[in-house]
């Protein structure tokens, strides 16, 4: 009986936590990146390479990017 009660309480807690997480309003910036990485494959030494990553703001407020690391 005690195990059944603990299982019931645990399941109910998980359901409530998931419901709160999915029910939140998405206020603020929301960054979406079209592709997270890019492979130039084999390149000759000294070649200048360039690639553009497209970043979108799917949120309701301005998205500010302060630093980027390569």
N, C-alpha and C positions, 0 to 999 in steps of 0.2 A: 504494500500500500504506500509506503514511504517513497519507494522508487517511482511508482506511478505518479505521485504528487510532484516529485522533482522533475520528471520528464515533462509533465504538463506545464509546470512553471517555466522551465527552460524553453519549451516550444512557444509559449505565450510571449516570453521576453523577446525571442528572436523575431516573431511576427510583428510585435510593436516597434522594435528598433528598425526593421526593414521598412515598415510603413512610414515611419517618421523620416527616414532617409530619402525615400522615393517621393514623399509628399512635399518636400521642401520646395519653395519657390526659387528658381534660379536667378537671383538678383546678382548684379555685379558682372564683371567681365568673364567671358568664357572662351579660352583659347582652343582652337582646333587647328591641327597641323595636317596638311594633306599627306605628307610623307615624313617619317621621322629620321630616315637615314638615306644616303645615296652612295652607291659604289661606283667609282670611276673606272674600275677594273684595272688593267695593266696600263701604265702611263710611262712615257719616256722621261728621264730625269731632265729637269729644267723647263718642262712644259707648264704653262700657266693654265690653271683650271678654274672653272666657275660653274656654280650651280645655284639656282634660286629655289628656296623653300617658301611655299605659300602658306601664310598664317592668316587665319580668319578669326574674327571676334564674333562668337555666337551668343554673347551675353547681352545684357541690357545697358551696360555702362562701358565707357571707353577702356580699351585694353592698352596698358602701358608696359613696354618691354624695356627694362633697364640694363640688362647685360645678356650677352650670348657667348657661349664657349664652343669652339670647334674641336 
